[in-house]
Amino acid sequence: MKRIAIIGSGIGGLTAGILLAQQGHSVTILEKNPVPGGKVASFRHDGFTFDLGPTLITLLDEMERIVPALTQMVRFLPVDPSCKYFWSDGTAYSTFADPQKSAAETERVFPEDSGAVEQFLRDTGEIYRKTKALFLLKPFGPAQLANIGNAPMLPAMLRIHPLGTMAAELRRRFRSPKLRQLFGRFATYNGSSPYRAPSMLNVIASVELRMGAWYPAGGVGAIGTALAKIAASHGWQSTPIPRRPGCSAAAKRLLEFKPAGFGPATSLWKPMPWSATAMHAGPTSGCLLRLGFPRRGGC
């Protein structure tokens, strides 16, 4: 058994802690916020609950593969269309997971690019399928890139000009500036600019628009809550950590795992209200206005 420290109780930190605890290790998680979850956390204000991170979930099958208990605790609802885009001139365009619905929508709104969207999603989807084992499912390094066994993926990668930028590839693919803008916005998922990000990031579009998008019942914060409960089943405990003078980044919370077999702690943390001023931060790709509406008429 090893003693392991993890900084941050976001989805990655919690998942790593759960997996390591299942292997019998003693894991300590450091967290600066009053609640765990990171981008899959939520907060309540005036009776409304707001998610702090994404509004959609993709790659649900990977989440189920890594932490099977998560999809048993949270009900994921398919979202189709996944998004509806609006422009100031009145143009509206919806993205569907079904290729036939998607093709019909493109023909209706952007006839000049009829067929281009589907071809783009087929090409980027093929790249994702052929490269995920190399880039996502195991550690990546020069040795893996130079492995001759990875040669079959090269033809697919060359079709999207991997040495260029996302924006350059989108200009090559689409006539409509609006479609270029729509697909370029996927760069913002990791705070990048499509004018500087490599064209390989175009695969993000196929992951969401072809492999499906889901919404967790109860909000994305339900994921953080579920992961915390799974952690509790492995003996999670929490202890407050005082801030040290002059060390503004000191952790506020110490969250500990003990090897499986120990009883779960009865309380993970004490509820602490979120401060509006504490959450102010410069946006990386846009601004978000959160509005809460009371339910009426069953909506």
C-alpha positions in Angstrom: 0.0 0.0 0.0 1.2 3.5 -0.9 0.3 6.9 0.5 -0.7 9.1 -2.4 -1.6 12.8 -2.5 -3.8 14.4 -5.2 -4.3 18.1 -5.6 -7.8 19.0 -6.5 -11.1 17.1 -6.1 -12.4 17.8 -9.5 -13.7 14.9 -11.7 -10.1 13.8 -12.4 -8.9 14.0 -8.8 -12.0 12.2 -7.5 -11.8 9.5 -10.1 -8.1 8.9 -9.6 -8.7 8.8 -5.8 -11.5 6.2 -6.2 -9.5 4.0 -8.5 -6.4 4.1 -6.2 -8.5 3.5 -3.1 -10.0 0.4 -4.8 -6.5 -0.9 -5.2 -5.9 -0.5 -1.4 -3.8 2.7 -1.4 -4.2 5.5 1.2 -5.1 8.6 -0.8 -5.2 12.2 0.4 -7.0 14.8 -1.8 -6.3 18.5 -1.3 -9.1 20.9 -2.2 -9.2 24.7 -1.9 -13.0 25.0 -2.4 -15.7 24.3 0.2 -17.2 21.5 -1.9 -15.6 18.9 -4.2 -16.4 18.4 -7.9 -14.5 21.2 -9.6 -16.2 21.7 -12.9 -18.9 19.2 -12.0 -19.8 21.0 -8.8 -22.9 23.2 -8.3 -24.1 25.9 -5.9 -27.5 27.1 -4.7 -28.7 30.7 -4.5 -32.1 31.9 -3.6 -33.6 28.5 -4.1 -32.0 27.9 -7.5 -29.2 25.4 -8.3 -26.5 26.4 -10.8 -23.9 24.1 -12.4 -20.4 25.5 -12.3 -19.1 23.7 -15.4 -20.4 22.1 -18.6 -24.0 21.9 -19.7 -23.6 18.7 -21.6 -21.8 15.4 -21.1 -20.1 13.4 -23.8 -18.2 10.1 -24.0 -20.7 8.5 -21.5 -19.4 5.1 -22.4 -15.9 6.0 -21.2 -17.3 7.3 -17.9 -19.1 4.0 -17.4 -16.0 2.1 -18.3 -13.8 3.9 -15.7 -16.3 4.3 -12.9 -19.2 1.8 -13.5 -21.0 2.9 -10.3 -21.4 6.4 -11.6 -23.9 5.6 -14.3 -25.8 3.4 -11.8 -26.2 6.3 -9.5 -26.9 9.1 -12.0 -29.6 8.9 -14.8 -28.2 10.4 -18.0 -30.7 11.7 -20.5 -29.9 11.9 -24.2 -30.0 15.4 -25.6 -31.0 15.6 -29.3 -30.7 18.2 -30.8 -27.6 18.8 -28.7 -27.6 22.6 -29.4 -29.4 25.2 -31.3 -27.4 28.1 -32.7 -28.7 31.6 -33.4 -27.1 34.5 -35.3 -28.1 38.2 -35.2 -29.5 38.1 -38.8 -32.1 35.6 -37.7 -30.4 32.4 -38.8 -31.1 29.4 -36.6 -29.4 26.0 -36.9 -29.8 22.8 -34.8 -27.2 20.0 -34.5 -28.6 16.4 -34.4 -26.8 13.2 -33.6 -28.9 11.4 -36.4 -27.0 11.9 -39.7 -30.2 12.1 -41.7 -31.7 14.8 -39.5 -28.3 16.6 -39.5 -28.1 16.5 -43.3 -31.7 17.8 -43.7 -31.0 20.7 -41.3 -27.8 21.6 -43.2 -29.7 21.5 -46.5 -32.4 23.8 -45.1 -30.1 26.4 -43.5 -26.8 26.1 -45.4 -27.5 24.6 -48.8 -24.2 25.8 -50.1 -22.5 23.3 -47.7 -24.9 20.4 -48.3 -22.9 17.2 -47.7 -19.9 19.1 -46.3 -20.9 18.8 -42.7 -21.5 15.0 -42.9 -18.2 14.4 -44.7 -16.4 16.5 -42.1 -18.0 14.6 -39.2 -17.2 11.2 -40.9 -13.5 12.2 -41.4 -13.0 13.5 -37.9 -15.0 10.6 -36.4 -12.7 8.1 -38.2 -9.6 9.9 -36.8 -11.0 9.8 -33.3 -11.7 6.0 -33.5 -8.3 5.3 -34.9 -6.3 7.5 -32.5 -8.2 7.2 -29.2 -6.2 4.1 -28.2 -3.0 6.0 -28.8 -3.9 9.4 -27.3 -6.6 8.7 -24.7 -6.4 5.1 -23.4 -2.7 4.9 -22.5 0.2 7.2 -21.7 1.4 9.0 -24.8 5.0 9.8 -25.7 7.5 9.8 -28.5 7.8 6.0 -28.4 4.1 5.6 -29.1 4.2 8.2 -31.9 7.1 6.4 -33.6 5.5 3.0 -33.3 5.1 1.5 -36.8 1.9 -0.2 -35.6 0.3 3.3 -35.6 0.9 3.8 -39.3 -2.7 2.9 -40.4 -4.0 6.1 -38.8 -1.8 8.3 -41.0 -4.1 8.5 -44.1 -7.1 9.6 -42.0 -5.0 12.2 -40.2 -3.7 13.6 -43.4 -7.2 14.3 -44.6 -7.6 17.0 -42.0 -4.1 18.6 -42.6 -2.8 18.0 -39.0 -0.1 20.6 -39.2 -2.6 23.4 -39.9 -5.0 25.1 -37.6 -8.6 24.4 -36.9 -9.7 27.6 -38.6 -7.7 26.9 -41.7 -9.2 23.4 -42.0 -12.7 24.8 -41.5 -12.2 27.4 -44.2 -11.1 24.7 -46.5 -14.2 22.6 -45.7 -17.1 25.1 -45.5 -18.3 28.0 -47.6 -20.5 29.4 -45.0 -18.7 31.7 -42.4 -21.4 30.7 -39.9 -20.5 27.0 -40.1 -16.9 27.9 -39.7 -17.8 29.9 -36.6 -20.0 27.1 -35.3 -17.3 24.4 -35.6 -14.5 26.7 -34.5 -16.2 27.3 -31.2 -15.3 23.7 -30.1 -11.8 25.0 -29.6 -13.1 27.0 -26.6 -13.9 23.7 -24.8 -10.3 23.8 -23.5 -9.9 27.6 -23.7 -8.1 27.6 -27.1 -8.5 29.8 -30.1 -9.4 28.0 -33.4 -7.0 30.4 -35.2 -4.1 28.9 -33.2 -5.3 25.4 -32.1 -4.1 22.4 -34.3 -6.7 21.0 -36.7 -6.7 17.7 -34.7 -9.0 19.4 -32.2 -11.7 19.3 -34.9 -12.4 15.7 -33.7 -14.2 17.3 -30.7 -17.1 18.1 -32.9 -17.6 14.5 -34.0 -17.5 13.3 -30.4 -20.4 15.6 -29.4 -22.4 15.7 -32.7 -22.1 12.0 -33.7 -21.4 10.0 -30.5 -24.1 11.8 -28.6 -24.6 14.3 -25.7 -26.3 13.6 -22.4 -27.6 15.7 -19.5 -27.5 14.2 -16.0 -30.9 14.3 -14.2 -30.5 16.8 -11.4 -27.8 18.8 -13.3 -24.1 18.2 -13.9 -23.5 18.8 -10.2 -25.1 15.3 -9.7 -21.9 13.8 -11.1 -19.7 15.5 -8.4 -22.2 14.4 -5.7 -22.2 10.8 -7.0 -18.4 10.6 -7.2 -18.2 11.9 -3.6 -20.7 9.2 -2.5 -18.6 6.6 -4.2 -15.5 7.9 -2.5 -17.3 7.8 0.8 -17.9 4.1 0.3 -14.1 3.7 0.4 -13.8 5.4 3.8 -13.6 9.1 2.7 -13.0 11.5 5.6 -12.5 15.3 5.7 -10.5 17.6 7.9 -10.3 21.4 7.6 -6.9 22.9 6.8 -6.3 26.5 8.0 -4.9 29.0 5.6 -1.3 30.0 6.3 -0.5 33.7 6.3 0.8 34.9 3.0 -0.2 31.7 1.2 -3.4 32.5 -0.6 -3.4 29.2 -2.5 -3.3 27.0 0.7 -5.9 24.3 0.6 -9.1 24.8 2.7 -9.9 21.2 2.9 -8.1 17.9 3.4 -10.1 14.9 2.0 -8.7 11.5 2.9 -9.4 8.0 1.6 -8.6 4.9 3.6 -8.3 1.5 2.0 -11.5 -0.4 1.4 -12.8 -2.1 4.5 -13.0 0.9 6.7 -16.4 2.3 7.4 -17.5 5.4 5.5 -17.4 8.7 7.2 -20.8 10.0 8.3 -20.1 13.5 7.0 -17.8 14.5 4.2 -17.8 18.3 4.7 -19.9 21.0 6.3 -22.1 23.0 3.9 -20.6 26.4 3.2 -22.3 29.2 1.2 -20.7 30.3 -2.0 -19.6 33.9 -2.2 -20.4 35.8 -5.4 -17.2 37.7 -5.1 -15.1 34.6 -4.6 -16.2 33.2 -7.9 -15.3 36.2 -10.0 -12.6 35.2 -12.6 -11.6 36.4 -16.0 -13.4 34.2 -18.7 -11.2 32.3 -21.1 -13.7 32.1 -24.0 -16.8 34.1 -23.2 -19.2 35.4 -20.5 -22.1 33.4 -19.0 -25.2 34.9 -17.5 -26.9 32.5 -15.1 -30.7 33.0 -14.8 -33.1 31.0 -12.6 -36.8 30.7 -13.4 -39.4 29.3 -11.1 -41.2 26.3 -12.5 -44.7 27.0 -13.8 -47.1 24.7 -15.5 -44.9 21.7 -15.1 -42.1 23.1 -17.3 
